[in-house]
Amino acid sequence: MGILSERLILISLFIFIIHSIETLAYAVRLSGARVRLLASALSLFNVMVIVSRMANMMQQPFTGRLVDNAPKENAFQFVESQFRVIIGASTLGTIMGILLLPTFIALFSRAIVHLSEERGSIPALLKKGFSKEYFMRGIKHIHLPRLSYIKDIKKKDIPIKLFFINMLITAIYTIGVLSALYASIIAPERSATATMASGLINGIATILLTIFIDPKISILADDVVNQRGSYNSLKGVSLMMMTSRLLGTILAQLLFIPGAEYIAWLTKFM
């Protein structure tokens, strides 16, 4: 079985999309602050989260099948090599999200305004957005991030603690499903328990993001709207947090096996 099987490529594509979308979620907040329509931006943000969660749900059965199809003679090596490719896809997806940040800030800014004009109708927004006229307009907004995004950041404005918290939470979220599935191989007699633990792990990671990360970025966006903060500073801090996500996906490579061993041990007490 080749390491780049069709199933693995499909799963990696799902992971790539998931992490690209979740990285670009920062662009929605920036766009909302830019056009001073944070409530409308929140609606668009929720749509992105739903798409991301749906993609995550769709990839899980396919990922589980990789474990089912693993050859018994070298199951550990086979599954680990496959899963590390998937984790690598999360890193590439995050990089793509960072590179597309300026493009999507421009696109989301216009989408938020149009969403307000359409009185909150997402279907009407999608119909307009995918029309040939608006598609051609969108192409003109494609450009890469500039160093000017971070030139206005002051050292005191960099959320160091949040940077590392976000990195750790991202790493846990990245390997939640994969470590749980690998734990089912380590402890085959408790494989079902280990596999079901993935939902708990990702749920905890999501809650931690909601408690520690989202409020901070939202407050910074509110400060921009209320003219108490700098938009360039918000953009720089958002870029720093996206970098934190990127480092989190790299940290996931290191935590993958220890995480699986911890889950396997934890299943003894469930």
C-alpha positions in Angstrom: 0.0 0.0 0.0 1.5 3.3 -1.1 1.7 6.1 1.4 -0.2 8.4 -1.0 -3.2 6.2 -1.6 -6.4 7.8 -3.0 -8.0 7.6 0.5 -5.1 9.3 2.1 -5.1 12.1 -0.5 -8.9 12.6 0.0 -8.5 12.8 3.8 -5.5 15.1 3.5 -7.6 17.4 1.3 -10.4 17.5 3.9 -7.8 18.4 6.6 -6.3 21.0 4.3 -9.7 22.6 3.8 -10.5 22.5 7.5 -7.4 24.2 8.6 -7.5 26.8 5.8 -11.0 27.7 6.8 -10.3 27.9 10.5 -7.2 30.0 9.8 -9.2 32.4 7.6 -11.8 32.8 10.3 -9.5 35.6 11.5 -10.1 37.4 8.2 -13.8 37.5 9.0 -13.1 39.4 12.3 -10.7 41.7 10.6 -13.3 42.4 7.8 -16.0 43.0 10.4 -13.8 45.6 12.2 -12.9 47.1 8.8 -16.4 47.8 7.7 -17.8 48.3 11.3 -20.3 45.5 10.9 -19.3 43.0 13.6 -22.7 41.4 14.0 -23.0 40.6 10.3 -19.4 39.4 10.4 -20.3 37.0 13.1 -23.0 35.4 10.9 -20.5 34.9 8.2 -18.0 33.5 10.7 -20.6 31.0 11.9 -21.1 29.8 8.3 -17.4 29.1 8.0 -17.3 27.2 11.3 -20.2 25.0 10.2 -18.5 24.2 6.9 -15.3 23.4 8.8 -17.0 21.1 11.3 -18.9 19.4 8.5 -15.6 18.7 6.6 -14.2 17.4 9.9 -17.1 15.0 10.4 -16.9 13.8 6.8 -13.2 12.9 7.1 -13.4 11.0 10.3 -14.9 7.7 8.9 -12.3 7.8 6.1 -9.6 8.2 8.6 -10.9 5.3 10.7 -10.8 3.1 7.6 -7.1 3.7 7.3 -6.8 1.9 10.7 -9.1 -0.9 9.6 -7.1 -1.5 6.4 -3.7 -1.4 8.1 -1.7 -4.6 7.6 -1.4 -6.6 10.8 2.3 -7.2 10.5 3.3 -3.5 10.6 0.1 -1.7 11.7 1.9 0.8 13.9 4.4 1.9 11.3 1.8 2.0 8.5 -0.8 4.0 10.5 1.8 6.4 11.9 3.2 7.2 8.5 -0.3 7.8 7.1 -1.3 10.0 10.0 1.8 12.1 9.9 1.0 13.0 6.3 -2.5 14.1 7.5 -0.9 16.3 10.2 1.3 17.7 7.5 -1.8 18.6 5.5 -3.0 20.6 8.4 0.2 22.6 8.4 -0.1 23.2 4.6 -3.7 24.3 5.1 -2.7 26.8 7.8 0.0 28.2 5.5 -2.5 28.6 2.7 -4.9 30.4 5.1 -2.1 32.9 6.1 -1.1 33.5 2.4 -4.8 34.2 1.5 -5.4 36.5 4.5 -5.2 39.9 2.5 -7.3 38.4 -0.3 -10.1 37.2 2.0 -10.1 40.4 4.1 -11.0 42.2 1.0 -13.5 39.6 -0.1 -15.1 39.2 3.3 -15.4 43.0 3.7 -17.5 43.1 0.6 -19.4 40.0 1.5 -20.3 41.4 5.0 -21.6 44.6 3.4 -23.7 42.6 0.8 -25.0 40.3 3.6 -26.2 43.4 5.4 -27.9 44.6 2.2 -29.5 41.2 1.7 -30.9 41.4 5.2 -28.9 38.5 6.4 -29.8 36.1 3.7 -26.9 33.7 3.2 -28.4 32.0 0.1 -28.9 35.4 -1.6 -25.3 36.3 -0.7 -23.9 33.0 -2.2 -26.0 33.5 -5.3 -24.5 37.0 -5.8 -21.0 35.9 -4.8 -20.8 33.1 -7.3 -22.1 35.1 -10.2 -19.7 35.7 -13.0 -19.6 39.5 -12.4 -18.6 39.2 -8.7 -16.3 36.3 -9.3 -14.3 38.4 -11.8 -14.2 41.3 -9.3 -12.9 38.9 -6.6 -9.9 37.8 -8.7 -8.7 41.4 -8.8 -8.3 41.3 -5.0 -5.8 38.5 -4.9 -2.5 39.5 -3.2 -0.1 38.2 -0.6 0.5 39.5 2.9 3.0 42.3 3.4 5.5 43.0 6.1 3.6 46.2 6.8 1.0 44.1 8.5 3.3 43.7 11.5 5.2 47.0 11.5 2.7 48.7 13.7 2.7 46.0 16.4 4.2 47.1 19.7 5.9 44.5 22.0 3.4 45.2 24.7 0.5 44.5 22.3 1.7 40.9 21.5 -0.4 38.4 23.5 2.5 36.1 24.5 0.4 33.9 26.8 -2.4 33.6 24.3 0.2 32.8 21.6 1.4 29.7 23.4 -2.1 28.7 24.6 -3.4 28.9 21.1 -0.4 26.9 19.8 -1.0 24.1 22.4 -4.8 24.0 21.8 -4.3 23.9 18.1 -1.9 21.0 18.5 -4.4 19.1 20.6 -7.3 19.8 18.1 -5.1 18.7 15.2 -4.3 15.3 16.7 -7.5 14.6 18.7 -9.0 12.2 16.2 -5.7 10.8 15.0 -4.2 10.1 18.5 -7.5 8.4 19.5 -7.5 6.1 16.5 -3.8 5.3 17.1 -4.6 4.5 20.7 -7.1 2.0 19.5 -4.2 0.0 18.0 -2.1 0.4 21.2 -5.0 -0.9 23.3 -7.0 -3.1 20.9 -9.1 -4.6 23.7 -10.4 -1.0 24.4 -10.4 0.2 20.8 -14.0 1.4 20.8 -13.4 3.4 24.0 -10.3 5.0 22.6 -11.9 5.9 19.3 -14.9 7.6 21.0 -12.5 9.7 23.1 -11.7 11.8 20.0 -15.0 13.6 20.3 -14.3 14.5 24.0 -10.8 15.7 23.1 -11.9 17.9 20.3 -14.8 19.2 22.3 -12.5 20.3 25.1 -10.1 21.9 22.6 -13.0 23.8 21.1 -14.2 25.0 24.5 -10.7 26.2 25.4 -10.5 28.2 22.2 -13.9 29.7 22.9 -12.9 30.6 26.5 -9.3 31.9 26.0 -8.8 33.0 22.4 -12.1 34.2 20.8 -13.0 36.7 23.5 -9.6 38.4 23.3 -9.7 38.8 19.5 -13.3 40.0 19.7 -12.5 42.7 22.2 -9.7 43.9 20.0 -12.1 44.1 17.1 -14.6 46.0 19.2 -11.9 48.5 20.2 -11.3 49.1 16.5 -15.0 49.7 15.8 -15.3 52.0 18.8 -12.1 53.9 17.7 -10.2 52.9 20.8 -7.8 50.6 18.9 -5.7 50.5 15.7 -6.9 48.4 12.8 -3.3 47.7 11.8 -2.6 46.5 15.3 -5.5 44.2 15.2 -4.3 42.9 11.9 -0.8 42.3 13.2 -2.1 40.5 16.4 -4.4 38.3 14.2 -1.4 37.4 12.0 0.6 36.5 15.1 -2.3 34.2 16.3 -2.4 32.6 12.8 1.4 32.0 13.1 0.6 30.4 16.5 -1.8 28.1 14.8 0.9 27.2 12.3 3.3 26.3 15.0 0.6 24.4 16.7 0.2 22.1 13.7 4.0 21.5 13.8 3.9 20.8 17.5 1.2 18.2 16.8 3.8 16.1 15.1 5.6 15.8 18.4 2.6 15.3 20.5 0.9 12.7 18.2 2.4 9.5 19.7 2.6 10.7 23.4 -1.1 11.8 23.0 -2.1 8.4 21.7 -0.2 6.6 24.6 -1.9 8.9 27.1 -5.4 8.1 25.6 -4.6 4.4 25.7 -3.7 4.7 29.3 -6.7 6.8 30.1 -9.1 4.2 28.7 -8.2 1.9 31.6 -10.2 4.1 33.9 -13.2 4.8 31.7 
